[in-house]
Amino acid sequence: MDKKTLEFVTFCISKLSILLKLSQEDIYSRLEKSGILYDYIIDEQNVWYKKLDLIEEIYSIIEQYYPDANTYS
């Protein structure tokens, strides 16, 4: 993973951690396990850079995988 991608992933995980009130390690693990990390965040990062509502968009993807996204378990 190059530096730009690592910084982007770190930013997303940090913001989602705050939003969902979970540890960053937990967010990373769940994103990786669900496929969201690679299929949506890393593979589409060039698209994400153009979006102002980045975290809200990723959160809506999480809600598709986890309907009760506030518990995200």
N, CA, C and O atoms as a GROMACS GRO file, in nm:
protein
  292
    1MET      N    1   0.086  -0.117   0.000
    1MET     CA    2   0.000   0.000   0.000
    1MET      C    3   0.091   0.123   0.000
    1MET      O    4   0.180   0.135   0.084
    2ASP      N    5   0.068   0.215  -0.094
    2ASP     CA    6   0.152   0.334  -0.100
    2ASP      C    7   0.111   0.435   0.009
    2ASP      O    8   0.007   0.420   0.073
    3LYS      N    9   0.195   0.536   0.027
    3LYS     CA   10   0.174   0.633   0.135
    3LYS      C   11   0.040   0.707   0.120
    3LYS      O   12  -0.030   0.728   0.219
    4LYS      N   13   0.005   0.746   0.000
    4LYS     CA   14  -0.121   0.819  -0.025
    4LYS      C   15  -0.240   0.733   0.015
    4LYS      O   16  -0.333   0.781   0.080
    5THR      N   17  -0.239   0.607  -0.023
    5THR     CA   18  -0.348   0.515   0.010
    5THR      C   19  -0.354   0.492   0.160
    5THR      O   20  -0.462   0.493   0.219
    6LEU      N   21  -0.239   0.471   0.223
    6LEU     CA   22  -0.235   0.450   0.367
    6LEU      C   23  -0.291   0.570   0.442
    6LEU      O   24  -0.366   0.553   0.538
    7GLU      N   25  -0.255   0.691   0.400
    7GLU     CA   26  -0.307   0.812   0.465
    7GLU      C   27  -0.458   0.822   0.446
    7GLU      O   28  -0.530   0.860   0.539
    8PHE      N   29  -0.506   0.788   0.329
    8PHE     CA   30  -0.649   0.793   0.301
    8PHE      C   31  -0.725   0.693   0.388
    8PHE      O   32  -0.827   0.727   0.447
    9VAL      N   33  -0.676   0.570   0.394
    9VAL     CA   34  -0.740   0.466   0.474
    9VAL      C   35  -0.739   0.506   0.621
    9VAL      O   36  -0.839   0.489   0.691
   10THR      N   37  -0.628   0.558   0.669
   10THR     CA   38  -0.617   0.602   0.808
   10THR      C   39  -0.718   0.712   0.838
   10THR      O   40  -0.782   0.711   0.943
   11PHE      N   41  -0.732   0.807   0.747
   11PHE     CA   42  -0.829   0.914   0.764
   11PHE      C   43  -0.971   0.858   0.774
   11PHE      O   44  -1.046   0.895   0.864
   12CYS      N   45  -1.006   0.771   0.683
   12CYS     CA   46  -1.142   0.713   0.682
   12CYS      C   47  -1.169   0.635   0.810
   12CYS      O   48  -1.275   0.650   0.871
   13ILE      N   49  -1.075   0.553   0.851
   13ILE     CA   50  -1.093   0.473   0.971
   13ILE      C   51  -1.105   0.562   1.094
   13ILE      O   52  -1.188   0.536   1.181
   14SER      N   53  -1.026   0.665   1.101
   14SER     CA   54  -1.032   0.758   1.214
   14SER      C   55  -1.169   0.825   1.223
   14SER      O   56  -1.227   0.831   1.331
   15LYS      N   57  -1.219   0.874   1.112
   15LYS     CA   58  -1.349   0.941   1.111
   15LYS      C   59  -1.463   0.844   1.142
   15LYS      O   60  -1.555   0.879   1.215
   16LEU      N   61  -1.457   0.724   1.087
   16LEU     CA   62  -1.560   0.624   1.115
   16LEU      C   63  -1.556   0.580   1.261
   16LEU      O   64  -1.660   0.552   1.321
   17SER      N   65  -1.438   0.574   1.318
   17SER     CA   66  -1.422   0.539   1.459
   17SER      C   67  -1.495   0.639   1.547
   17SER      O   68  -1.561   0.601   1.644
   18ILE      N   69  -1.481   0.765   1.515
   18ILE     CA   70  -1.550   0.870   1.591
   18ILE      C   71  -1.701   0.859   1.570
   18ILE      O   72  -1.778   0.865   1.666
   19LEU      N   73  -1.743   0.844   1.446
   19LEU     CA   74  -1.885   0.837   1.413
   19LEU      C   75  -1.954   0.718   1.480
   19LEU      O   76  -2.064   0.731   1.534
   20LEU      N   77  -1.888   0.602   1.478
   20LEU     CA   78  -1.949   0.480   1.530
   20LEU      C   79  -1.912   0.452   1.676
   20LEU      O   80  -1.964   0.358   1.737
   21LYS      N   81  -1.823   0.534   1.731
   21LYS     CA   82  -1.781   0.519   1.871
   21LYS      C   83  -1.720   0.381   1.897
   21LYS      O   84  -1.751   0.315   1.996
   22LEU      N   85  -1.634   0.340   1.805
   22LEU     CA   86  -1.561   0.214   1.816
   22LEU      C   87  -1.413   0.243   1.798
   22LEU      O   88  -1.376   0.347   1.743
   23SER      N   89  -1.328   0.152   1.844
   23SER     CA   90  -1.184   0.172   1.829
   23SER      C   91  -1.146   0.166   1.680
   23SER      O   92  -1.216   0.105   1.599
   24GLN      N   93  -1.035   0.228   1.648
   24GLN     CA   94  -0.988   0.224   1.510
   24GLN      C   95  -0.951   0.082   1.469
   24GLN      O   96  -0.971   0.044   1.354
   25GLU      N   97  -0.897   0.005   1.561
   25GLU     CA   98  -0.863  -0.134   1.532
   25GLU      C   99  -0.989  -0.214   1.497
   25GLU      O  100  -0.989  -0.296   1.405
   26ASP      N  101  -1.096  -0.188   1.573
   26ASP     CA  102  -1.222  -0.257   1.549
   26ASP      C  103  -1.279  -0.218   1.412
   26ASP      O  104  -1.326  -0.304   1.337
   27ILE      N  105  -1.275  -0.090   1.380
   27ILE     CA  106  -1.325  -0.042   1.249
   27ILE      C  107  -1.245  -0.108   1.137
   27ILE      O  108  -1.303  -0.160   1.042
   28TYR      N  109  -1.112  -0.107   1.148
   28TYR     CA  110  -1.028  -0.168   1.045
   28TYR      C  111  -1.063  -0.315   1.027
   28TYR      O  112  -1.082  -0.362   0.914
   29SER      N  113  -1.072  -0.387   1.136
   29SER     CA  114  -1.102  -0.530   1.130
   29SER      C  115  -1.236  -0.556   1.061
   29SER      O  116  -1.247  -0.645   0.976
   30ARG      N  117  -1.336  -0.479   1.097
   30ARG     CA  118  -1.469  -0.500   1.040
   30ARG      C  119  -1.476  -0.458   0.894
   30ARG      O  120  -1.543  -0.524   0.813
   31LEU      N  121  -1.407  -0.351   0.859
   31LEU     CA  122  -1.404  -0.309   0.718
   31LEU      C  123  -1.333  -0.413   0.633
   31LEU      O  124  -1.377  -0.445   0.522
   32GLU      N  125  -1.223  -0.465   0.684
   32GLU     CA  126  -1.148  -0.566   0.611
   32GLU      C  127  -1.230  -0.695   0.597
   32GLU      O  128  -1.238  -0.753   0.489
   33LYS      N  129  -1.289  -0.740   0.707
   33LYS     CA  130  -1.367  -0.865   0.708
   33LYS      C  131  -1.487  -0.858   0.613
   33LYS      O  132  -1.520  -0.956   0.546
   34SER      N  133  -1.553  -0.742   0.608
   34SER     CA  134  -1.673  -0.727   0.524
   34SER      C  135  -1.640  -0.704   0.377
   34SER      O  136  -1.728  -0.716   0.291
   35GLY      N  137  -1.515  -0.670   0.348
   35GLY     CA  138  -1.477  -0.640   0.210
   35GLY      C  139  -1.490  -0.492   0.176
   35GLY      O  140  -1.449  -0.450   0.068
   36ILE      N  141  -1.547  -0.413   0.265
   36ILE     CA  142  -1.566  -0.270   0.239
   36ILE      C  143  -1.432  -0.200   0.222
   36ILE      O  144  -1.420  -0.110   0.139
   37LEU      N  145  -1.332  -0.239   0.300
   37LEU     CA  146  -1.202  -0.173   0.294
   37LEU      C  147  -1.142  -0.177   0.154
   37LEU      O  148  -1.102  -0.074   0.100
   38TYR      N  149  -1.137  -0.295   0.095
   38TYR     CA  150  -1.074  -0.309  -0.037
   38TYR      C  151  -1.170  -0.280  -0.152
   38TYR      O  152  -1.133  -0.214  -0.249
   39ASP      N  153  -1.294  -0.328  -0.140
   39ASP     CA  154  -1.388  -0.314  -0.251
   39ASP      C  155  -1.441  -0.172  -0.268
   39ASP      O  156  -1.471  -0.130  -0.380
   40TYR      N  157  -1.453  -0.099  -0.159
   40TYR     CA  158  -1.513   0.035  -0.168
   40TYR      C  159  -1.416   0.148  -0.135
   40TYR      O  160  -1.414   0.250  -0.204
   41ILE      N  161  -1.335   0.131  -0.032
   41ILE     CA  162  -1.251   0.242   0.011
   41ILE      C  163  -1.122   0.249  -0.072
   41ILE      O  164  -1.093   0.352  -0.131
   42ILE      N  165  -1.047   0.140  -0.076
   42ILE     CA  166  -0.918   0.144  -0.147
   42ILE      C  167  -0.939   0.144  -0.298
   42ILE      O  168  -0.879   0.226  -0.368
   43ASP      N  169  -1.021   0.054  -0.350
   43ASP     CA  170  -1.040   0.045  -0.495
   43ASP      C  171  -1.103   0.171  -0.554
   43ASP      O  172  -1.080   0.202  -0.671
   44GLU      N  173  -1.180   0.241  -0.476
   44GLU     CA  174  -1.251   0.360  -0.526
   44GLU      C  175  -1.196   0.491  -0.470
   44GLU      O  176  -1.264   0.593  -0.475
   45GLN      N  177  -1.074   0.489  -0.418
   45GLN     CA  178  -1.024   0.609  -0.351
   45GLN      C  179  -1.015   0.730  -0.443
   45GLN      O  180  -1.033   0.842  -0.396
   46ASN      N  181  -0.989   0.712  -0.569
   46ASN     CA  182  -0.984   0.828  -0.660
   46ASN      C  183  -1.120   0.894  -0.674
   46ASN      O  184  -1.129   1.016  -0.689
   47VAL      N  185  -1.225   0.815  -0.669
   47VAL     CA  186  -1.361   0.868  -0.672
   47VAL      C  187  -1.391   0.939  -0.541
   47VAL      O  188  -1.449   1.047  -0.540
   48TRP      N  189  -1.350   0.878  -0.430
   48TRP     CA  190  -1.377   0.935  -0.298
   48TRP      C  191  -1.314   1.072  -0.280
   48TRP      O  192  -1.372   1.160  -0.216
   49TYR      N  193  -1.198   1.093  -0.335
   49TYR     CA  194  -1.130   1.222  -0.321
   49TYR      C  195  -1.214   1.337  -0.376
   49TYR      O  196  -1.197   1.451  -0.334
   50LYS      N  197  -1.301   1.307  -0.469
   50LYS     CA  198  -1.383   1.410  -0.532
   50LYS      C  199  -1.512   1.438  -0.455
   50LYS      O  200  -1.585   1.531  -0.488
   51LYS      N  201  -1.540   1.358  -0.355
   51LYS     CA  202  -1.665   1.372  -0.280
   51LYS      C  203  -1.642   1.450  -0.152
   51LYS      O  204  -1.548   1.424  -0.077
   52LEU      N  205  -1.730   1.544  -0.128
   52LEU     CA  206  -1.721   1.623  -0.006
   52LEU      C  207  -1.782   1.548   0.113
   52LEU      O  208  -1.744   1.572   0.228
   53ASP      N  209  -1.874   1.460   0.085
   53ASP     CA  210  -1.944   1.388   0.190
   53ASP      C  211  -1.891   1.244   0.202
   53ASP      O  212  -1.968   1.149   0.216
   54LEU      N  213  -1.762   1.231   0.197
   54LEU     CA  214  -1.693   1.104   0.195
   54LEU      C  215  -1.736   1.010   0.307
   54LEU      O  216  -1.778   0.897   0.280
   55ILE      N  217  -1.728   1.053   0.430
   55ILE     CA  218  -1.757   0.966   0.543
   55ILE      C  219  -1.904   0.926   0.544
   55ILE      O  220  -1.937   0.812   0.577
   56GLU      N  221  -1.992   1.018   0.510
   56GLU     CA  222  -2.134   0.985   0.505
   56GLU      C  223  -2.162   0.878   0.399
   56GLU      O  224  -2.245   0.790   0.420
   57GLU      N  225  -2.093   0.886   0.286
   57GLU     CA  226  -2.110   0.786   0.181
   57GLU      C  227  -2.062   0.649   0.228
   57GLU      O  228  -2.129   0.548   0.206
   58ILE      N  229  -1.946   0.646   0.292
   58ILE     CA  230  -1.894   0.519   0.342
   58ILE      C  231  -1.987   0.464   0.451
   58ILE      O  232  -2.011   0.343   0.457
   59TYR      N  233  -2.037   0.552   0.535
   59TYR     CA  234  -2.131   0.510   0.640
   59TYR      C  235  -2.256   0.447   0.578
   59TYR      O  236  -2.308   0.348   0.630
   60SER      N  237  -2.304   0.503   0.467
   60SER     CA  238  -2.423   0.445   0.403
   60SER      C  239  -2.392   0.305   0.346
   60SER      O  240  -2.480   0.219   0.343
   61ILE      N  241  -2.270   0.283   0.303
   61ILE     CA  242  -2.230   0.149   0.257
   61ILE      C  243  -2.227   0.054   0.376
   61ILE      O  244  -2.272  -0.060   0.365
   62ILE      N  245  -2.173   0.100   0.488
   62ILE     CA  246  -2.170   0.017   0.609
   62ILE      C  247  -2.312  -0.022   0.649
   62ILE      O  248  -2.337  -0.136   0.687
   63GLU      N  249  -2.405   0.072   0.641
   63GLU     CA  250  -2.544   0.043   0.677
   63GLU      C  251  -2.604  -0.068   0.590
   63GLU      O  252  -2.691  -0.142   0.635
   64GLN      N  253  -2.558  -0.080   0.466
   64GLN     CA  254  -2.607  -0.187   0.379
   64GLN      C  255  -2.561  -0.323   0.429
   64GLN      O  256  -2.636  -0.421   0.421
   65TYR      N  257  -2.439  -0.330   0.483
   65TYR     CA  258  -2.386  -0.454   0.536
   65TYR      C  259  -2.436  -0.481   0.677
   65TYR      O  260  -2.458  -0.596   0.716
   66TYR      N  261  -2.453  -0.373   0.753
   66TYR     CA  262  -2.492  -0.383   0.894
   66TYR      C  263  -2.611  -0.290   0.915
   66TYR      O  264  -2.590  -0.172   0.946
   67PRO      N  265  -2.734  -0.338   0.900
   67PRO     CA  266  -2.852  -0.252   0.910
   67PRO      C  267  -2.858  -0.170   1.039
   67PRO      O  268  -2.907  -0.057   1.038
   68ASP      N  269  -2.808  -0.224   1.149
   68ASP     CA  270  -2.803  -0.148   1.273
   68ASP      C  271  -2.660  -0.096   1.289
   68ASP      O  272  -2.587  -0.140   1.377
   69ALA      N  273  -2.623  -0.002   1.203
   69ALA     CA  274  -2.484   0.043   1.193
   69ALA      C  275  -2.430   0.106   1.319
   69ALA      O  276  -2.308   0.112   1.338
   70ASN      N  277  -2.516   0.153   1.406
   70ASN     CA  278  -2.466   0.213   1.530
   70ASN      C  279  -2.402   0.109   1.620
   70ASN      O  280  -2.314   0.142   1.700
   71THR      N  281  -2.445  -0.017   1.610
   71THR     CA  282  -2.383  -0.122   1.689
   71THR      C  283  -2.272  -0.190   1.608
   71THR      O  284  -2.174  -0.236   1.667
   72TYR      N  285  -2.284  -0.196   1.477
   72TYR     CA  286  -2.182  -0.244   1.385
   72TYR      C  287  -2.112  -0.369   1.440
   72TYR      O  288  -1.990  -0.373   1.452
   73SER      N  289  -2.193  -0.470   1.472
   73SER     CA  290  -2.133  -0.592   1.529
   73SER      C  291  -2.149  -0.713   1.440
   73SER      O  292  -2.104  -0.822   1.476
   0.00000   0.00000   0.00000
